[in-house]
């Protein structure tokens, strides 16, 4: 039974991680073929090695890291080859000189930590392990560049036809989870159920990972469009999402505070006003509509994006209006906190869907809350 459980877990990990495996295998093999068949290098170790190093970088930062790693590996290889030619292989002074020059060169040009380490390891491999041959400088230098270039191309194959699809999916996932979370808070308050409210708070505390994934996909989409000549004109859509990501992060934090206040409110003996439940459900509708507006904009469906943005604004302002009406009843402190977070979440949603400048958004939200204009 233990063995079968391990096999099932292993199969599950393979299902989730098959894409990086396929990318790395294809890139390393293609780099080997290019170096042996097209360039004619008989032992192109550094071509597949550089491909694997590049694809090991974080998705979303792969392009910038790829350039750094390729240059770092290539520099380490070049320095090592030149020193070996002058001092010979596997000697103490050779190792000392290679490491000193490689690290010094990498640090002098301002390379990242990853680049410095890769350059040093590549150089050390040549000195200690790699067999000695003649005239290897151009081959090994080109090997690293070929491997890195092939890795960059392979990493873009999956997203070549639909470079924005992963970002659209991640945006829908984040807003879908946030909408469900607000609905769960509303349900917990309606049933006056403290355990359910605590469960919603636990979910809210785990939302940061979803925001991080959205930020990663924004960066990855920007990289993919930069390499896609015919789709570079769509970069402004990714930039718009990038600008709204901070507001989305704020909205997630606001809902987390809202969930914490909901736990306290369910512990009080008094019932929860019905208008608060309606306000929270309206806020959930606004979250869902904001997510659909963002996804439609990325899918270049501007008409749907505008319509969904209007729906988000109407629902958010209705939530604020209903919550603001509860001030007249002299609400307890936890309820006041929830009202404040409904207002803050509405503001961040409207900013996130391009609802106007800050003054306009604040004016509309505070008007819905019943506050006099400033």
Buried (B, 14 or more C-beta within 10 A) or exposed (E): EEEEEEEEEEEEEEEEEEEEEEBBBBBBBBBBBBBBEEBEBEBBBBBBBBBBBBBBBEBBBBBEBBBBBBBBBBBBBBBBBBBBBEBEBEEEEBBEBBBEBBBEBBEEEEBBEBBBBBBBBBBBBBBEEBEEEEEBBEBBBBBBBBBBBBBBBBBBEBBEEEBBBBBBEBBBBBBBBBBBBBBBBBBBBBEBBBEBBBBBBEBBEEBEEBBEBBBBBBBBBBBBBBBBEEBEEBBEBBEBBBEBBBBBBBBBBBBBBBBBBBBBBBEEEEEBBEBBBBBBBBBBBBBBBBBBBBBBBBBEBEEBBBBBBBBBBBBBBBBBBBBBBBEEEEBEEBBBBBBBBBBBBBBBBBBBBBBEEEEEBBBBBBBBBEEEEE
